Amino acid sequence: MLSLLLRKLKIGRLTEKVRNSHLSQGSSDLPASFRQSLHIRHLACGSCNACDWEMAALSNSLYDHQHFGIDFVASPRHADLLMCTGPGSTHLLKAASETYEALPNPKWVMAVGDCAIDGGVFKGAYACEEGISRILPVDYKVPGCPPTPDDLMKALLEMMGKEVS
């Protein structure tokens, strides 16, 4: 165990440096109760899964999203935020709309990655929209292909109104 710790200290961080997220809505719009905890439902809308893997990294010991009161839930009925990855493939349009409608009010949508924001590498493809915003009302955007776990964590904490260092 000590050798692993020493190796970690010697190698340092393996992820990229952070870029600022582009939040289109301020944290002051959130009710005070959402600043304590946040439940997220992930919706994969035809992505290549790179963003999905970065979202999965939020649960590792480096980022530890649960320490900040952030948790992923299995049902949209228990979620406050819908995190969407992918450009919005045409066969998922109805499912995306139904998932959004199942979220209780108040509800928010976050577009994760360039594909979800504007189509990314899938822009112009015959079987997808050019971003999830053509299907759902997007409140927050986190750019990148894929965005790093640091970017995602900063965006979530900014959304919750918590200080980000």
Backbone as CSV, one residue per row, in Angstrom:
resi,resn,N_x,N_y,N_z,CA_x,CA_y,CA_z,C_x,C_y,C_z
1,MET,0.824,-1.179,0.000,0.000,0.000,0.000,0.874,1.250,0.000
2,LEU,1.940,1.221,0.787,2.849,2.354,0.859,3.513,2.590,-0.495
3,SER,3.853,1.507,-1.180,4.496,1.668,-2.494,3.537,2.311,-3.499
4,LEU,2.247,1.985,-3.405,1.271,2.615,-4.291,1.144,4.105,-3.995
5,LEU,1.131,4.460,-2.741,1.044,5.865,-2.352,2.275,6.637,-2.828
6,LEU,3.449,6.069,-2.639,4.678,6.731,-3.086,4.699,6.879,-4.600
7,ARG,4.240,5.842,-5.312,4.174,5.927,-6.773,3.214,7.025,-7.213
8,LYS,2.077,7.141,-6.542,1.095,8.180,-6.859,1.688,9.570,-6.632
9,LEU,2.408,9.740,-5.532,3.034,11.028,-5.247,4.111,11.366,-6.280
10,LYS,4.836,10.357,-6.741,5.897,10.577,-7.722,5.330,10.902,-9.095
11,ILE,4.302,10.165,-9.531,3.728,10.346,-10.866,2.870,11.592,-10.925
12,GLY,2.107,11.833,-9.890,1.212,12.985,-9.894,-0.106,12.654,-10.571
13,ARG,-0.822,13.698,-10.925,-2.151,13.560,-11.523,-2.047,13.149,-12.988
14,LEU,-2.897,12.233,-13.417,-2.833,11.722,-14.775,-3.875,12.344,-15.707
15,THR,-4.752,13.165,-15.181,-5.764,13.786,-16.031,-5.297,15.152,-16.506
16,GLU,-5.996,15.693,-17.519,-5.636,16.987,-18.082,-6.009,18.119,-17.145
17,LYS,-5.430,19.296,-17.421,-5.775,20.490,-16.659,-7.206,20.897,-16.953
18,VAL,-7.791,21.647,-16.055,-9.192,22.034,-16.121,-9.398,23.223,-17.051
19,ARG,-10.492,23.179,-17.814,-10.965,24.348,-18.558,-12.254,24.785,-17.897
20,ASN,-12.598,26.040,-18.035,-13.835,26.535,-17.433,-15.033,25.977,-18.169
21,SER,-16.060,25.604,-17.423,-17.303,25.161,-18.030,-18.129,26.380,-18.390
22,HIS,-19.040,26.214,-19.301,-19.898,27.306,-19.736,-21.292,27.065,-19.195
23,LEU,-21.554,27.580,-18.024,-22.862,27.419,-17.426,-23.753,28.541,-17.913
24,SER,-24.894,28.184,-18.468,-25.795,29.197,-19.002,-26.783,29.686,-17.959
25,GLN,-26.800,29.052,-16.800,-27.738,29.424,-15.751,-26.963,29.536,-14.444
26,GLY,-27.257,30.525,-13.654,-26.542,30.733,-12.408,-27.012,29.804,-11.311
27,SER,-26.149,29.566,-10.341,-26.518,28.693,-9.231,-27.564,29.343,-8.340
28,SER,-27.704,30.662,-8.429,-28.694,31.330,-7.586,-30.115,30.948,-7.995
29,ASP,-30.270,30.363,-9.195,-31.589,29.928,-9.649,-32.032,28.641,-8.972
30,LEU,-31.097,27.959,-8.322,-31.423,26.697,-7.664,-32.041,26.951,-6.295
31,PRO,-33.045,26.171,-5.941,-33.555,26.257,-4.568,-32.463,25.855,-3.583
32,ALA,-32.515,26.378,-2.384,-31.475,26.121,-1.380,-31.312,24.636,-1.089
33,SER,-32.394,23.860,-1.174,-32.308,22.432,-0.871,-31.417,21.681,-1.866
34,PHE,-31.278,22.201,-3.100,-30.456,21.528,-4.099,-28.979,21.842,-3.924
35,ARG,-28.655,22.747,-3.037,-27.253,23.062,-2.811,-26.616,22.068,-1.849
36,GLN,-27.425,21.242,-1.192,-26.909,20.245,-0.269,-26.623,18.926,-0.968
37,SER,-27.518,18.523,-1.861,-27.318,17.264,-2.586,-27.929,17.387,-3.969
38,LEU,-27.462,16.540,-4.857,-27.928,16.565,-6.232,-27.999,15.131,-6.737
39,HIS,-29.153,14.737,-7.262,-29.317,13.407,-7.830,-29.378,13.527,-9.347
40,ILE,-28.561,12.718,-10.008,-28.378,12.824,-11.454,-28.822,11.546,-12.140
41,ARG,-29.523,11.707,-13.230,-29.844,10.588,-14.126,-29.048,10.808,-15.394
42,HIS,-28.261,9.833,-15.788,-27.471,9.923,-17.014,-28.282,9.367,-18.172
43,LEU,-28.303,10.090,-19.280,-29.014,9.651,-20.479,-28.031,9.635,-21.642
44,ALA,-27.720,8.445,-22.140,-26.821,8.299,-23.284,-27.647,8.408,-24.555
45,CYS,-27.368,9.437,-25.330,-28.155,9.726,-26.543,-27.337,9.486,-27.800
46,GLY,-26.746,8.326,-27.903,-26.008,7.964,-29.114,-24.562,8.400,-29.099
47,SER,-23.944,8.447,-27.937,-22.560,8.903,-27.852,-21.581,7.767,-28.135
48,CYS,-20.315,8.122,-28.242,-19.260,7.122,-28.441,-18.816,6.529,-27.110
49,ASN,-19.371,6.984,-26.027,-19.133,6.533,-24.654,-17.882,7.109,-24.008
50,ALA,-17.164,8.004,-24.670,-16.007,8.630,-24.039,-16.456,9.507,-22.870
51,CYS,-17.516,10.290,-23.076,-18.046,11.139,-21.992,-18.578,10.278,-20.853
52,ASP,-19.166,9.147,-21.193,-19.709,8.247,-20.177,-18.603,7.735,-19.260
53,TRP,-17.444,7.415,-19.844,-16.323,6.933,-19.043,-15.787,8.042,-18.142
54,GLU,-15.769,9.262,-18.633,-15.320,10.377,-17.803,-16.304,10.627,-16.663
55,MET,-17.594,10.449,-16.930,-18.594,10.580,-15.867,-18.421,9.477,-14.831
56,ALA,-18.080,8.277,-15.286,-17.857,7.159,-14.355,-16.655,7.433,-13.462
57,ALA,-15.678,8.186,-13.965,-14.488,8.506,-13.178,-14.815,9.430,-12.002
58,LEU,-15.983,10.072,-12.028,-16.359,10.941,-10.908,-16.505,10.178,-9.598
59,SER,-16.702,8.873,-9.692,-16.892,8.084,-8.472,-15.584,7.516,-7.920
60,ASN,-14.464,7.734,-8.617,-13.210,7.196,-8.083,-12.725,8.023,-6.896
61,SER,-11.669,7.592,-6.258,-11.213,8.227,-5.019,-10.639,9.623,-5.239
62,LEU,-10.256,9.951,-6.447,-9.714,11.281,-6.718,-10.802,12.344,-6.734
63,TYR,-11.946,12.027,-7.329,-13.027,13.009,-7.459,-14.123,12.797,-6.417
64,ASP,-14.485,11.584,-6.113,-15.414,11.206,-5.050,-16.656,12.100,-4.994
65,HIS,-17.489,11.993,-6.025,-18.666,12.853,-6.144,-19.620,12.732,-4.953
66,GLN,-19.672,11.576,-4.311,-20.594,11.399,-3.194,-20.172,12.216,-1.972
67,HIS,-18.911,12.539,-1.890,-18.432,13.399,-0.802,-19.097,14.779,-0.854
68,PHE,-19.471,15.215,-2.048,-20.094,16.518,-2.243,-21.618,16.455,-2.288
69,GLY,-22.184,15.287,-2.027,-23.637,15.149,-2.042,-24.197,14.910,-3.434
70,ILE,-23.360,14.482,-4.361,-23.784,14.221,-5.737,-23.882,12.715,-5.915
71,ASP,-24.997,12.267,-6.481,-25.173,10.835,-6.676,-25.924,10.572,-7.973
72,PHE,-25.603,9.467,-8.609,-26.304,9.048,-9.812,-27.416,8.083,-9.408
73,VAL,-28.584,8.257,-9.994,-29.735,7.424,-9.661,-30.200,6.665,-10.898
74,ALA,-30.902,5.571,-10.659,-31.336,4.709,-11.752,-32.623,5.173,-12.413
75,SER,-33.426,5.926,-11.702,-34.720,6.334,-12.239,-34.783,7.846,-12.403
76,PRO,-35.331,8.317,-13.512,-35.497,9.770,-13.661,-36.469,10.350,-12.642
77,ARG,-37.316,9.528,-12.073,-38.276,10.006,-11.067,-37.608,10.418,-9.761
78,HIS,-36.355,9.999,-9.579,-35.609,10.347,-8.375,-34.534,11.386,-8.654
79,ALA,-34.479,11.924,-9.865,-33.378,12.796,-10.276,-33.771,14.269,-10.278
80,ASP,-32.761,15.109,-10.074,-32.906,16.552,-10.180,-32.334,17.052,-11.503
81,LEU,-31.320,16.353,-11.982,-30.576,16.771,-13.175,-30.483,15.615,-14.155
82,LEU,-30.669,15.913,-15.417,-30.506,14.933,-16.494,-29.223,15.280,-17.229
83,MET,-28.198,14.415,-17.113,-26.928,14.626,-17.812,-26.974,13.834,-19.100
84,CYS,-26.908,14.527,-20.234,-27.026,13.897,-21.547,-25.684,13.878,-22.261
85,THR,-25.345,12.729,-22.807,-24.148,12.598,-23.636,-24.588,12.136,-25.017
86,GLY,-23.898,12.585,-26.033,-24.218,12.192,-27.405,-25.062,13.226,-28.114
87,PRO,-25.122,13.123,-29.440,-25.779,14.144,-30.252,-27.300,14.050,-30.292
88,GLY,-27.857,12.981,-29.794,-29.311,12.792,-29.861,-29.690,11.989,-31.085
89,SER,-29.413,10.712,-31.061,-29.728,9.879,-32.225,-31.235,9.795,-32.423
90,THR,-31.649,9.667,-33.667,-33.069,9.753,-34.011,-33.911,8.661,-33.362
91,HIS,-33.346,7.486,-33.138,-34.146,6.427,-32.522,-34.329,6.637,-31.018
92,LEU,-33.638,7.614,-30.423,-33.777,7.887,-28.996,-34.578,9.156,-28.699
93,LEU,-35.118,9.799,-29.710,-35.820,11.066,-29.499,-37.000,10.906,-28.549
94,LYS,-37.802,9.892,-28.783,-38.976,9.678,-27.945,-38.567,9.293,-26.520
95,ALA,-37.568,8.439,-26.394,-37.098,8.016,-25.070,-36.516,9.195,-24.295
96,ALA,-35.796,10.075,-24.975,-35.233,11.249,-24.304,-36.344,12.163,-23.803
97,SER,-37.360,12.363,-24.625,-38.479,13.209,-24.210,-39.233,12.598,-23.034
98,GLU,-39.454,11.299,-23.066,-40.155,10.623,-21.973,-39.339,10.657,-20.681
99,THR,-38.029,10.518,-20.812,-37.174,10.594,-19.633,-37.237,11.983,-19.022
100,TYR,-37.192,12.996,-19.865,-37.278,14.383,-19.373,-38.614,14.625,-18.673
101,GLU,-39.697,14.134,-19.262,-41.022,14.325,-18.664,-41.163,13.592,-17.326
102,ALA,-40.397,12.516,-17.143,-40.468,11.748,-15.890,-39.739,12.435,-14.741
103,LEU,-38.858,13.394,-15.047,-38.162,14.122,-13.991,-39.152,14.967,-13.201
104,PRO,-39.059,14.973,-11.891,-39.944,15.852,-11.103,-39.491,17.310,-11.227
105,ASN,-40.414,18.227,-11.026,-40.082,19.656,-11.064,-39.484,20.066,-9.738
106,PRO,-38.549,20.973,-9.690,-37.853,21.595,-10.808,-36.828,20.633,-11.400
107,LYS,-36.581,20.765,-12.684,-35.664,19.853,-13.365,-34.710,20.632,-14.253
108,TRP,-33.512,20.076,-14.402,-32.489,20.703,-15.212,-31.863,19.672,-16.125
109,VAL,-31.313,20.172,-17.241,-30.639,19.317,-18.223,-29.239,19.855,-18.442
110,MET,-28.256,18.952,-18.429,-26.863,19.316,-18.697,-26.388,18.565,-19.933
111,ALA,-25.899,19.301,-20.926,-25.308,18.706,-22.117,-23.828,18.482,-21.836
112,VAL,-23.399,17.228,-21.883,-22.023,16.869,-21.563,-21.278,16.509,-22.835
113,GLY,-20.268,17.284,-23.161,-19.438,17.023,-24.329,-19.901,17.776,-25.564
114,ASP,-18.996,17.881,-26.504,-19.276,18.617,-27.738,-20.422,18.009,-28.531
115,CYS,-20.554,16.709,-28.512,-21.635,16.051,-29.260,-23.001,16.468,-28.726
116,ALA,-23.141,16.505,-27.426,-24.427,16.878,-26.830,-24.711,18.364,-27.020
117,ILE,-23.672,19.175,-27.135,-23.861,20.612,-27.285,-24.249,20.974,-28.711
118,ASP,-23.472,20.483,-29.697,-23.746,20.893,-31.085,-23.581,19.785,-32.120
119,GLY,-23.503,18.549,-31.684,-23.356,17.443,-32.622,-21.950,16.892,-32.675
120,GLY,-20.958,17.725,-32.357,-19.558,17.282,-32.316,-19.118,16.572,-33.570
121,VAL,-18.480,15.421,-33.412,-17.983,14.659,-34.555,-19.123,14.034,-35.362
122,PHE,-20.315,13.999,-34.793,-21.468,13.426,-35.489,-22.268,14.479,-36.249
123,LYS,-21.821,15.725,-36.234,-22.552,16.818,-36.879,-22.769,16.493,-38.361
124,GLY,-23.996,16.608,-38.783,-24.330,16.344,-40.180,-24.657,14.892,-40.484
125,ALA,-24.557,14.003,-39.519,-24.877,12.599,-39.753,-26.385,12.441,-39.956
126,TYR,-26.766,11.490,-40.752,-28.177,11.321,-41.106,-29.037,10.809,-39.963
127,ALA,-28.450,10.152,-38.988,-29.253,9.491,-37.954,-29.193,10.188,-36.602
128,CYS,-28.850,11.475,-36.587,-28.802,12.164,-35.302,-29.093,13.645,-35.457
129,GLU,-29.496,14.216,-34.340,-29.705,15.659,-34.275,-28.340,16.324,-34.073
130,GLU,-28.303,17.621,-34.170,-27.047,18.334,-33.930,-27.065,18.895,-32.513
131,GLY,-27.014,17.988,-31.561,-27.023,18.369,-30.158,-28.343,18.052,-29.496
132,ILE,-28.276,17.813,-28.230,-29.454,17.428,-27.456,-30.397,18.608,-27.252
133,SER,-29.900,19.832,-27.458,-30.741,21.018,-27.241,-31.871,21.125,-28.267
134,ARG,-31.772,20.388,-29.339,-32.884,20.367,-30.305,-34.026,19.495,-29.823
135,ILE,-33.756,18.679,-28.805,-34.758,17.761,-28.271,-35.244,18.221,-26.894
136,LEU,-34.294,18.630,-26.047,-34.586,18.991,-24.662,-34.090,20.412,-24.365
137,PRO,-34.701,21.080,-23.401,-34.214,22.416,-23.017,-32.954,22.294,-22.143
138,VAL,-31.816,22.651,-22.704,-30.538,22.517,-22.005,-30.287,23.749,-21.144
139,ASP,-29.976,23.500,-19.862,-29.681,24.576,-18.916,-28.187,24.789,-18.727
140,TYR,-27.411,23.724,-18.783,-25.975,23.785,-18.537,-25.246,23.058,-19.647
141,LYS,-24.043,23.555,-19.981,-23.219,22.930,-21.018,-21.801,22.749,-20.485
142,VAL,-21.241,21.564,-20.727,-19.859,21.281,-20.353,-19.144,20.831,-21.624
143,PRO,-18.359,21.733,-22.249,-17.702,21.393,-23.512,-16.504,20.478,-23.313
144,GLY,-16.096,19.859,-24.402,-14.930,18.989,-24.410,-15.230,17.724,-25.170
145,CYS,-14.186,17.082,-25.653,-14.369,15.835,-26.399,-13.328,14.826,-25.916
146,PRO,-13.604,14.158,-24.847,-14.646,14.358,-23.846,-14.192,15.370,-22.805
147,PRO,-15.136,15.941,-22.054,-14.734,16.797,-20.944,-14.097,15.953,-19.847
148,THR,-13.127,16.505,-19.178,-12.435,15.753,-18.122,-13.337,15.625,-16.894
149,PRO,-13.068,14.659,-16.044,-13.824,14.563,-14.794,-13.716,15.843,-13.972
150,ASP,-12.574,16.516,-14.051,-12.404,17.797,-13.359,-13.400,18.828,-13.880
151,ASP,-13.564,18.896,-15.203,-14.533,19.823,-15.797,-15.944,19.500,-15.334
152,LEU,-16.278,18.229,-15.334,-17.616,17.804,-14.923,-17.869,18.125,-13.455
153,MET,-16.888,17.840,-12.612,-17.051,18.089,-11.191,-17.188,19.578,-10.913
154,LYS,-16.368,20.389,-11.580,-16.464,21.839,-11.395,-17.824,22.353,-11.837
155,ALA,-18.329,21.864,-12.963,-19.639,22.301,-13.450,-20.741,21.929,-12.475
156,LEU,-20.682,20.716,-11.930,-21.706,20.279,-10.975,-21.645,21.098,-9.688
157,LEU,-20.439,21.354,-9.201,-20.301,22.142,-7.976,-20.717,23.587,-8.202
158,GLU,-20.372,24.160,-9.367,-20.816,25.512,-9.682,-22.333,25.569,-9.751
159,MET,-22.915,24.538,-10.347,-24.363,24.481,-10.451,-25.013,24.457,-9.069
160,MET,-24.397,23.738,-8.144,-24.935,23.627,-6.792,-24.639,24.862,-5.944
161,GLY,-23.827,25.776,-6.465,-23.497,26.983,-5.721,-22.401,26.777,-4.707
162,LYS,-21.634,25.715,-4.876,-20.517,25.456,-3.958,-19.246,26.075,-4.526
163,GLU,-18.359,26.452,-3.647,-17.114,27.077,-4.079,-16.258,26.068,-4.803
164,VAL,-15.677,26.510,-5.919,-14.811,25.660,-6.720,-13.432,26.261,-6.674
165,SER,-12.447,25.440,-6.269,-11.076,25.951,-6.211,-10.253,25.446,-7.366
